[in-house]
Amino acid sequence: MRKTLLGLVAAVTLFGGLATAAEAKVTIYFGSPYYSYQPGPDYLFYPNRGWYRNQLSCNQARRIVRNRGYHNVSVIECRGRTYTFRAVRPNGRRVIVYVNSRTGGVWRG
């Protein structure tokens, strides 16, 4: 009886110790998803928001528009998710060009 009781106490202590060690490794996050790794070199981590990709600077977006064949590129607005530029197409027509500030995607308005 005494050996059984000692064995039971040892088992509870051993399994109880493993359970607390396993619980110590569990972390619960509420709110935005959390990843312990960086998704890519152009991503930044913001507390309480998660990983976000860096935005292009206004000059980088303007350079992208020029590389697409537009010239006389002037800035209308460089805020938010979409940057807006006024430019001249190769055929001489003035157009409004939009650039996605995160992906660099370009489209004409």
TITORLUM-5732 format. One record per residue: residue number from 0; chain; x, y, z of N, C-alpha, C in turn. Coordinates in Angstrom, 2 decimals, decimal comma, padded with zeros to 5 digits. Each point is the difference from the previous one (the first is absolute). Layout:
! TITORLUM-5732
+-----+------+---------+---------+---------+---------+---------+---------+---------+---------+---------+
: pos : unit :     npx :     npy :     npz :    capx :    capy :    capz :     cpx :     cpy :     cpz :
+-----+------+---------+---------+---------+---------+---------+---------+---------+---------+---------+
: NUM :    A :       X :       Y :       Z :       X :       Y :       Z :       X :       Y :       Z :
...
+-----+------+---------+---------+---------+---------+---------+---------+---------+---------+---------+
***
This chain:
! TITORLUM-5732
+-----+------+---------+---------+---------+---------+---------+---------+---------+---------+---------+
: pos : unit :     npx :     npy :     npz :    capx :    capy :    capz :     cpx :     cpy :     cpz :
+-----+------+---------+---------+---------+---------+---------+---------+---------+---------+---------+
:   0 :    A :  000,83 : -001,20 :  000,00 : -000,83 :  001,20 :  000,00 :  000,87 :  001,25 :  000,00 :
:   1 :    A :  001,02 : -000,05 :  000,85 :  000,87 :  001,17 :  000,10 :  000,76 :  000,23 : -001,30 :
:   2 :    A :  000,46 : -001,08 : -000,66 :  000,71 :  000,12 : -001,27 : -000,93 :  000,56 : -001,08 :
:   3 :    A : -001,23 : -000,44 :  000,00 : -000,98 :  000,49 : -000,97 : -000,25 :  001,49 :  000,20 :
:   4 :    A : -000,12 :  000,39 :  001,26 : -000,23 :  001,40 :  000,31 :  001,19 :  000,86 : -000,42 :
:   5 :    A :  001,22 : -000,47 :  000,28 :  001,19 :  000,73 : -000,40 :  000,11 :  000,07 : -001,54 :
:   6 :    A : -000,34 : -001,08 : -000,66 :  000,00 : -000,01 : -001,47 : -001,01 :  000,98 : -000,56 :
:   7 :    A : -001,17 :  000,05 :  000,61 : -001,03 :  000,94 : -000,42 :  000,44 :  001,44 :  000,20 :
:   8 :    A :  000,61 :  000,30 :  001,14 :  000,50 :  001,35 :  000,27 :  001,09 :  000,37 : -001,00 :
:   9 :    A :  000,89 : -000,94 : -000,31 :  001,08 :  000,25 : -000,97 : -000,58 :  000,25 : -001,39 :
:  10 :    A : -001,00 : -000,77 : -000,38 : -000,62 :  000,17 : -001,32 : -000,70 :  001,35 : -000,11 :
:  11 :    A : -000,73 :  000,37 :  001,03 : -000,70 :  001,29 :  000,00 :  001,00 :  001,14 : -000,07 :
:  12 :    A :  001,08 : -000,13 :  000,76 :  001,03 :  001,04 : -000,01 :  000,65 :  000,10 : -001,38 :
:  13 :    A :  000,31 : -001,15 : -000,60 :  000,64 : -000,02 : -001,31 : -000,93 :  000,57 : -001,05 :
:  14 :    A : -001,23 : -000,49 : -000,06 : -000,93 :  000,48 : -001,02 : -000,45 :  001,43 :  000,27 :
:  15 :    A : -000,12 :  000,36 :  001,26 : -000,33 :  001,39 :  000,35 :  001,10 :  000,95 : -000,43 :
:  16 :    A :  001,26 : -000,44 :  000,17 :  001,13 :  000,82 : -000,44 :  000,03 :  000,15 : -001,51 :
:  17 :    A : -000,33 : -001,07 : -000,74 : -000,05 :  000,09 : -001,46 : -001,14 :  000,89 : -000,45 :
:  18 :    A : -001,12 : -000,07 :  000,69 : -001,15 :  000,82 : -000,38 :  000,31 :  001,48 :  000,19 :
:  19 :    A :  000,66 :  000,35 :  001,10 :  000,31 :  001,41 :  000,21 :  001,07 :  000,46 : -000,97 :
:  20 :    A :  000,94 : -000,88 : -000,39 :  001,02 :  000,37 : -000,99 : -000,66 :  000,23 : -001,35 :
:  21 :    A : -000,97 : -000,84 : -000,35 : -000,69 :  000,16 : -001,28 : -000,84 :  001,27 :  000,01 :
:  22 :    A : -000,62 :  000,32 :  001,12 : -000,81 :  001,20 :  000,08 :  000,85 :  001,26 : -000,08 :
:  23 :    A :  001,22 : -000,08 :  000,47 :  000,88 :  001,17 : -000,02 :  000,36 :  000,39 : -001,43 :
:  24 :    A : -000,06 : -000,94 : -000,95 :  000,36 :  000,28 : -001,38 : -001,17 :  000,53 : -000,81 :
:  25 :    A : -001,19 : -000,06 :  000,52 : -001,18 :  000,45 : -000,73 : -000,21 :  001,49 :  000,21 :
:  26 :    A : -000,10 :  000,74 : -001,10 : -000,26 :  001,43 :  000,07 : -001,27 :  000,29 : -000,79 :
:  27 :    A : -000,91 :  000,72 :  000,59 : -001,27 :  000,31 : -000,65 :  000,00 :  001,48 : -000,38 :
:  28 :    A : -000,30 :  000,28 : -001,26 : -000,07 :  001,38 : -000,49 : -001,43 :  000,31 : -000,40 :
:  29 :    A : -000,49 :  001,15 :  000,42 : -001,33 :  000,44 : -000,37 :  000,14 :  001,18 : -000,96 :
:  30 :    A : -000,95 :  000,16 : -000,87 :  000,04 :  001,13 : -000,93 :  000,58 : -000,42 : -001,33 :
:  31 :    A :  000,89 :  000,80 : -000,54 :  000,56 : -000,27 : -001,33 :  000,90 : -001,23 :  000,05 :
:  32 :    A :  000,13 : -000,70 : -001,13 :  000,83 : -001,20 :  000,00 :  001,46 :  000,33 :  000,29 :
:  33 :    A :  000,67 : -000,90 :  000,67 :  001,39 :  000,20 :  000,35 :  000,83 : -001,13 : -000,59 :
:  34 :    A :  001,09 :  000,35 : -000,61 :  000,94 : -000,99 : -000,51 :  001,35 :  000,30 :  000,62 :
:  35 :    A :  000,66 : -001,00 :  000,52 :  001,27 :  000,22 :  000,66 :  001,12 :  000,23 : -001,00 :
:  36 :    A : -000,24 : -000,26 : -001,27 :  001,01 :  000,20 : -001,03 : -000,37 :  001,24 : -000,83 :
:  37 :    A :  000,97 :  000,53 : -000,70 : -000,25 :  001,15 : -000,87 : -000,37 : -000,53 : -001,38 :
:  38 :    A : -001,19 :  000,33 : -000,53 : -000,44 : -000,56 : -001,28 :  000,91 :  000,34 : -001,18 :
:  39 :    A :  000,67 :  001,12 :  000,03 :  000,89 :  000,38 : -001,09 :  000,86 :  001,17 :  000,41 :
:  40 :    A :  001,04 :  000,29 : -000,78 :  000,90 :  001,08 :  000,39 : -000,64 :  001,39 : -000,04 :
:  41 :    A : -001,07 :  000,15 : -000,77 : -000,64 :  001,31 : -000,11 : -001,21 :  000,15 :  000,92 :
:  42 :    A : -000,12 : -000,85 :  001,01 : -001,09 :  000,08 :  000,96 :  000,52 :  000,54 :  001,32 :
:  43 :    A : -000,84 :  000,75 :  000,70 :  000,32 :  000,51 :  001,34 : -001,08 : -000,45 :  000,97 :
:  44 :    A :  000,38 : -000,20 :  001,25 : -000,95 : -000,41 :  001,02 : -000,45 :  001,21 :  000,79 :
:  45 :    A : -001,31 :  000,18 :  000,13 : -000,58 :  001,07 :  000,80 : -000,75 : -000,64 :  001,16 :
:  46 :    A :  000,32 :  000,37 :  001,25 : -000,69 : -000,60 :  001,15 : -001,51 :  000,19 : -000,10 :
:  47 :    A : -000,73 : -001,02 :  000,37 : -001,47 : -000,03 : -000,03 : -000,59 :  000,04 : -001,39 :
:  48 :    A :  000,83 : -000,02 : -001,04 : -000,51 : -000,02 : -001,37 :  000,58 : -001,13 : -000,82 :
:  49 :    A :  001,22 : -000,44 :  000,30 :  000,60 : -001,11 : -000,73 :  001,01 :  000,46 : -001,03 :
:  50 :    A :  000,24 : -000,88 : -000,99 :  000,99 :  000,28 : -001,05 : -000,64 :  000,77 : -001,14 :
:  51 :    A :  000,66 :  001,05 : -000,44 : -000,48 :  000,78 : -001,14 :  001,16 :  000,30 : -000,93 :
:  52 :    A : -000,30 :  000,03 : -001,26 :  001,01 :  000,33 : -001,00 :  000,27 :  001,49 :  000,01 :
:  53 :    A :  001,25 :  000,36 : -000,18 :  000,37 :  001,41 : -000,09 : -000,69 :  000,65 : -001,19 :
:  54 :    A : -000,32 :  001,26 :  000,14 : -000,55 :  000,73 : -001,13 :  001,13 :  000,57 : -000,83 :
:  55 :    A : -000,28 :  000,17 : -001,28 :  000,96 :  000,67 : -000,88 :  000,08 :  001,47 :  000,38 :
:  56 :    A :  001,14 :  000,58 : -000,19 :  000,09 :  001,44 :  000,18 : -000,61 :  000,66 : -001,24 :
:  57 :    A : -000,27 :  001,27 :  000,09 : -000,59 :  000,72 : -001,11 :  000,96 :  000,00 : -001,20 :
:  58 :    A :  001,30 :  000,18 :  000,27 :  000,98 :  000,00 : -001,09 :  000,13 : -001,36 : -000,66 :
:  59 :    A : -000,09 : -001,08 :  000,78 :  000,05 : -001,33 : -000,59 : -001,20 : -000,23 : -000,93 :
:  60 :    A : -001,19 :  000,42 :  000,45 : -001,19 : -000,15 : -000,83 :  000,11 :  000,84 : -001,27 :
:  61 :    A :  000,52 :  001,19 :  000,13 :  000,18 :  000,89 : -001,16 :  000,97 : -000,63 : -001,01 :
:  62 :    A :  001,05 : -000,62 :  000,51 :  000,97 : -000,69 : -000,85 : -000,65 : -001,17 : -000,73 :
:  63 :    A : -000,89 : -000,72 :  000,69 : -000,72 : -001,11 : -000,64 : -000,83 :  000,51 : -001,16 :
:  64 :    A : -000,68 :  001,13 :  000,21 : -000,83 :  000,57 : -001,07 :  000,88 :  000,40 : -001,19 :
:  65 :    A :  001,13 :  000,63 :  000,27 :  000,91 :  000,39 : -001,09 :  000,53 : -001,22 : -000,75 :
:  66 :    A :  000,29 : -001,07 :  000,73 :  000,51 : -001,22 : -000,64 : -001,06 : -000,69 : -000,86 :
:  67 :    A : -001,25 :  000,33 :  000,21 : -001,09 : -000,55 : -000,83 : -000,18 :  000,77 : -001,31 :
:  68 :    A :  000,82 :  001,02 : -000,24 : -000,05 :  000,72 : -001,27 : -000,64 :  001,36 :  000,08 :
:  69 :    A : -000,46 :  000,42 :  001,16 : -000,60 :  001,33 :  000,14 :  001,11 :  001,02 :  000,24 :
:  70 :    A : -000,25 :  001,26 : -000,36 :  000,96 :  001,06 :  000,28 : -000,73 :  001,21 :  000,56 :
:  71 :    A :  000,76 :  000,99 :  000,47 : -000,57 :  001,18 :  000,69 : -000,93 : -000,44 :  001,13 :
:  72 :    A :  000,50 : -000,90 :  000,83 : -000,79 : -000,56 :  001,10 :  000,00 :  001,00 :  001,16 :
:  73 :    A : -001,19 :  000,42 :  000,43 : -000,12 :  000,90 :  001,15 : -000,93 : -000,63 :  001,04 :
:  74 :    A :  000,28 :  000,30 :  001,25 : -000,74 : -000,60 :  001,12 : -001,30 :  000,76 :  000,25 :
:  75 :    A : -001,09 : -000,71 :  000,11 : -001,27 :  000,58 :  000,44 : -000,17 : -000,29 :  001,49 :
:  76 :    A :  000,16 : -001,29 :  000,37 : -000,14 : -000,38 :  001,41 :  000,79 : -001,26 :  000,28 :
:  77 :    A :  000,73 :  000,00 :  001,10 :  000,77 : -001,17 :  000,43 : -000,35 : -000,35 :  001,43 :
:  78 :    A : -001,26 : -000,36 :  000,23 : -000,47 : -000,41 :  001,33 : -000,86 : -001,24 : -000,14 :
:  79 :    A : -000,03 : -000,80 :  001,03 : -000,89 : -001,16 :  000,02 :  000,50 : -001,15 : -000,83 :
:  80 :    A : -000,94 : -000,81 : -000,45 :  000,36 : -001,20 : -000,76 :  000,22 :  000,26 : -001,48 :
:  81 :    A : -000,52 :  001,10 : -000,50 :  000,11 :  000,31 : -001,42 :  000,64 :  001,36 : -000,19 :
:  82 :    A :  001,08 :  000,03 : -000,79 :  000,65 :  001,25 : -000,34 : -000,52 :  000,44 : -001,37 :
:  83 :    A : -000,19 :  001,30 : -000,17 : -000,55 :  000,53 : -001,24 :  001,00 :  000,94 : -000,65 :
:  84 :    A :  000,19 : -000,17 : -001,31 :  000,93 :  000,81 : -000,77 : -000,66 :  000,51 : -001,27 :
:  85 :    A :  000,46 :  001,14 : -000,48 : -000,39 :  000,52 : -001,30 :  001,21 : -000,23 : -000,90 :
:  86 :    A : -000,22 : -000,56 : -001,17 :  001,12 : -000,33 : -000,89 : -000,43 :  000,15 : -001,46 :
:  87 :    A :  000,98 : -000,05 : -000,87 : -000,25 :  000,09 : -001,43 :  000,38 : -001,34 : -000,63 :
:  88 :    A : -000,93 : -000,57 : -000,75 :  000,26 : -001,26 : -000,69 :  000,96 :  000,23 : -001,15 :
:  89 :    A :  000,60 : -001,05 : -000,54 :  000,92 :  000,17 : -001,12 : -000,64 :  000,65 : -001,23 :
:  90 :    A : -001,33 : -000,12 : -000,17 : -000,66 :  000,63 : -001,15 : -000,37 :  001,46 :  000,26 :
:  91 :    A :  000,35 :  000,53 :  001,20 : -000,21 :  001,41 :  000,29 : -001,25 :  000,32 :  000,80 :
:  92 :    A : -000,84 : -000,97 :  000,30 : -001,23 :  000,25 :  000,77 :  000,30 :  000,03 :  001,49 :
:  93 :    A : -000,61 :  000,96 :  000,70 :  000,15 :  000,09 :  001,45 : -000,99 : -000,96 :  000,66 :
:  94 :    A :  000,48 : -000,74 :  000,99 : -000,85 : -000,98 :  000,68 :  000,28 :  000,06 :  001,50 :
:  95 :    A : -000,92 : -000,60 :  000,75 :  000,18 : -000,19 :  001,43 :  000,43 : -001,45 :  000,18 :
:  96 :    A :  001,06 : -000,21 :  000,78 :  000,53 : -001,35 :  000,23 : -000,04 : -000,28 :  001,49 :
:  97 :    A : -000,47 : -001,18 :  000,36 : -000,09 : -000,43 :  001,40 :  001,03 : -001,10 :  000,25 :
:  98 :    A :  000,59 :  000,01 :  001,19 :  000,98 : -001,02 :  000,39 : -000,41 : -000,55 :  001,37 :
:  99 :    A : -000,08 : -001,32 :  000,10 : -000,25 : -000,63 :  001,29 :  001,25 :  000,18 :  000,85 :
: 100 :    A : -000,12 :  000,60 :  001,18 :  001,16 :  000,35 :  000,81 :  000,69 : -001,21 :  000,62 :
: 101 :    A : -000,64 : -001,15 : -000,01 :  000,62 : -001,19 :  000,59 :  000,55 : -000,96 : -001,03 :
: 102 :    A : -000,69 : -000,17 : -001,11 :  000,44 : -000,98 : -001,00 :  000,72 :  000,64 : -001,17 :
: 103 :    A : -000,21 :  001,29 : -000,23 :  000,62 :  000,66 : -001,15 : -000,80 : -000,17 : -001,27 :
: 104 :    A : -001,20 : -000,54 :  000,10 : -000,86 : -000,17 : -001,17 : -000,42 :  001,36 : -000,57 :
: 105 :    A :  000,00 :  000,11 : -001,32 : -000,30 :  001,27 : -000,68 : -001,24 : -000,17 : -000,86 :
: 106 :    A : -000,90 :  000,99 :  000,03 : -001,13 :  000,03 : -000,92 : -000,35 :  001,43 : -000,31 :
: 107 :    A : -000,67 :  000,16 : -001,14 : -000,35 :  001,33 : -000,49 : -001,42 :  000,32 :  000,36 :
: 108 :    A : -000,24 :  001,29 :  000,29 : -001,34 :  000,41 :  000,38 : -000,77 :  000,62 : -001,11 :
+-----+------+---------+---------+---------+---------+---------+---------+---------+---------+---------+
***
